[in-house]
Amino acid sequence: MILAAGRGERMRPLTDHTPKPLLPVGGKPLIVWHIEALARAGIRDIVINHAWLGEVLEAALGDGARWGVSIAWSREGEPLETAGGIATALPLLGSEPFVAINGDIHADFPLERLIAAAKGLDADRQAHLVLIPYPGHKAGAALALDDEARVRVALGAPYTFSGLAAYHPALFKGVPPHQKHPLLPVFASAGAAGRIRGEVHAGAWTDVGTPERLAELDRQLASTGQTSTQH
């Protein structure tokens, strides 16, 4: 699943008429980097949720055939936040573990690792999160990782969530569909119960949350010569 329902308030005015996932970086829309990476990793069925300017996103990406994938759309109308969006999309995702990516990040983490992690999830081990060292700018919840790779929410912990994860549908069992629901309470309760594992990514990662970070990522991709064959 690619999570693409955010309004992108911090990206305005760029997102006033263009969905945030369609903003160009490195010569193509941000979300296309994810679609290409998923296709290269062997994933063919992709669910994408949307709210703001969703019809524009659907018109641009279609059914995914040009990338060799099949896209199913989870239409929210109003953004439901991350957990609410995933819970609403579960009928499209099915009963097996799945990989999820925030549509507004860019990273060089190998998705094959997430696919392998997903295969090890069950009703007791419900998530595998990719963590990053807490960045200098405002980020998400602080997360701790112990010696047994268990993840929990902990104030002042050295890591945060990268937006890359593998989930078992059981993680969202208590989240009502079609209602707003943030991800943090889900992480907090499942982490406290020992149901979340994770690993730290030390490679490239960008939260494309502001026009300045979008421009900086564009410069980085240009300087490294990355193309559509790379993620």
DOMAR-708402 format. One record per residue (C-alpha): x, y, z. Coordinates in pm, whole numbers, plus 50000, padded with zeros to 5 digits. Layout:
residues N
XYZ;...
//
This chain:
residues 231
500005000050000;501155035149919;499685061050155;498845091549947;495845108350110;497595137650278;496675173350189;500275185550193;499555218050380;503255225550430;503815221750056;501355249049959;501005265549713;502535236149521;499735213249638;496835237049577;496215221549235;498545191449234;498305161649472;501455159749681;502395124949547;502475139249192;504995166549269;507995160549041;511395151449181;514295136848989;512345140248665;509155121948764;506355122849023;507375113349375;504905084449389;506275069349068;509595062849247;507625040549487;505645022949215;508815015049022;510615002649333;507684980149429;507544966049077;511284958849080;510884941049414;508284918149260;505094934049396;502384936049132;499234944849331;499294979649483;496614997849683;496785035949692;494525057149911;493645092949831;491525122249944;492695156349825;492525158649442;492165121049423;490645122349075;493815139748951;495965112349105;493845084948947;493915101748607;497715104348620;498445068648731;495475049248598;495495011948661;499295009948685;499684989148367;502485011148230;504665000348525;503594963948509;501464966348825;497764966848909;496574996649116;493424995049330;492175028049468;490935033949823;488915066049800;488525084250130;486925117450042;488265132550364;491715122150491;491375095050756;494975097150887;497295067450853;495635040551066;492155050650952;493265049650591;494815015250624;491795001350812;489525014350538;491704998350269;491884963850435;489164948750210;491414956949913;494574944850089;493234910950191;494024889050491;497764884550438;500604907150563;501474936150335;504094962950280;503174999650333;505015030950223;504305067350302;503895084849969;505805115650080;509185099950155;512135089349942;514625063350058;517145037949934;515955010750171;515694977249985;512024968149970;512954931549938;513824932950309;510304944850391;508774917650177;510834891550362;509784906750696;506134905950596;506324868450545;507294864350911;504334883551054;501334868051225;498654876851478;501264879351755;504084895851560;502034922251386;504464947551238;508014953051122;509014989651115;511965006250946;513325032251186;515665061451123;517765081951365;515595110551486;516115138751232;516895174451322;513545187751203;510205179951366;509325143551303;506975116951433;506915097951759;510155087851929;510685050351910;512975027252104;514514995151971;515724968852219;518274940952178;515584917052057;514474941451783;511264950051967;509924984951903;507995006452148;506985042752178;509245060352429;509645097452494;513185108452410;514075076052228;516685079551952;514625067851653;511445076051467;509325059051202;510605061650845;507245055750678;508325021150558;506744990750721;505304955950688;502004950150867;499744921150954;496064931050920;495554920951285;497434952551387;494424973151273;491724950451412;490554976451662;490645005851419;487215014751276;487195019550899;485995052150742;486955071751053;489975093151131;492515074151337;496225082251382;498955055851377;500655064951706;498045049151940;498245017051734;502035016451769;501815024752139;499454996352231;501014969952004;504524980452105;503684977852474;502404942552408;505654933052231;503994928151894;506214951651689;509714944651560;511974967351362;515364976651226;517305008851172;517985022750826;521225042450807;521055050350435;519455078650240;516025090250356;514045122050297;510715133350435;509505154350144;507415176650367;508305211650251;509135228549919;512695232850044;513145195550106;511585187649769;514085210549598;516985196049797;515995160349705;515735170849341;519295184349358;520535152649527;519005130049262;520455151548986;523915151149140;523925113249181;522505107048834;519615085848958;517135075148691;513915055648665;515895023348708;516915033149060;515065041149382;
//
